[in-house]
Amino acid sequence: MTGLKRALNAMSDETRAALTEHGLMAGYEARPDYQRNDYLGWIARAKRPDTRQKRLDQMLDELRRGGIYMNMAWRG
């Protein structure tokens, strides 16, 4: 990621595996740097495993559907 002035969030193995398994890595990589970084940080900050999974599932769903970012309309 480039162009971001805030701390970069690392992608967990779990997130990488889910993106790959669902065939969504290209869609993820097509998103702007800030969105990719926000998704990773948001998922990682979840304290409970079920919350982390819920957030991961939301990201996957938004990538699959396109045009949505954090439950808001987004034009990419």
C-alpha positions as CSV (number, residue, x, y, z in Angstrom):
1,M,0.0,0.0,0.0
2,T,1.2,3.4,-0.8
3,G,0.0,7.0,-0.3
4,L,-1.4,6.5,3.2
5,K,-0.2,8.7,6.0
6,R,-1.7,6.5,8.7
7,A,-0.3,3.2,10.1
8,L,-0.7,0.3,7.7
9,N,-2.5,-2.8,8.9
10,A,-1.1,-6.2,8.1
11,M,-3.3,-8.8,6.5
12,S,-3.8,-11.8,8.7
13,D,-3.4,-15.3,7.3
14,E,-7.1,-15.9,8.0
15,T,-8.1,-12.9,5.9
16,R,-5.8,-13.9,3.1
17,A,-7.1,-17.4,3.1
18,A,-10.7,-16.2,3.0
19,L,-10.1,-13.8,0.1
20,T,-8.3,-16.6,-1.8
21,E,-10.9,-19.2,-1.0
22,H,-13.8,-17.0,-2.2
23,G,-11.9,-15.8,-5.3
24,L,-12.1,-12.2,-4.1
25,M,-8.4,-11.2,-3.9
26,A,-8.5,-9.3,-7.2
27,G,-11.5,-7.4,-6.0
28,Y,-9.8,-6.6,-2.8
29,E,-6.7,-5.5,-4.5
30,A,-8.7,-3.3,-6.9
31,R,-10.0,-1.2,-3.9
32,P,-8.2,2.0,-3.0
33,D,-5.4,1.8,-0.4
34,Y,-7.5,3.4,2.3
35,Q,-10.3,0.9,2.0
36,R,-8.0,-2.1,2.1
37,N,-6.2,-0.7,5.1
38,D,-9.5,0.2,6.9
39,Y,-10.9,-3.3,6.3
40,L,-7.8,-4.9,7.7
41,G,-7.7,-2.7,10.8
42,W,-11.4,-3.0,11.4
43,I,-11.3,-6.8,11.3
44,A,-8.1,-7.0,13.4
45,R,-9.5,-4.7,16.2
46,A,-12.4,-7.2,16.9
47,K,-11.8,-8.6,20.4
48,R,-14.0,-11.7,20.0
49,P,-13.6,-14.3,17.3
50,D,-17.2,-14.2,16.3
51,T,-17.1,-10.4,15.8
52,R,-13.9,-10.8,13.8
53,Q,-15.7,-13.5,11.6
54,K,-18.7,-11.2,11.2
55,R,-16.5,-8.4,10.0
56,L,-14.6,-10.6,7.7
57,D,-17.9,-11.9,6.2
58,Q,-19.1,-8.4,5.7
59,M,-16.0,-7.4,3.8
60,L,-16.3,-10.5,1.6
61,D,-19.9,-9.8,0.9
62,E,-19.2,-6.2,0.0
63,L,-16.4,-7.2,-2.3
64,R,-18.6,-9.8,-3.9
65,R,-21.4,-7.4,-4.5
66,G,-19.3,-4.4,-5.4
67,G,-20.3,-0.8,-5.0
68,I,-20.4,-1.0,-1.3
69,Y,-17.9,0.0,1.4
70,M,-18.6,-0.3,5.1
71,N,-22.4,-0.6,4.4
72,M,-22.3,2.6,2.3
73,A,-22.7,3.1,-1.4
74,W,-19.3,3.5,-3.1
75,R,-18.4,4.2,-6.7
76,G,-15.2,2.6,-7.6
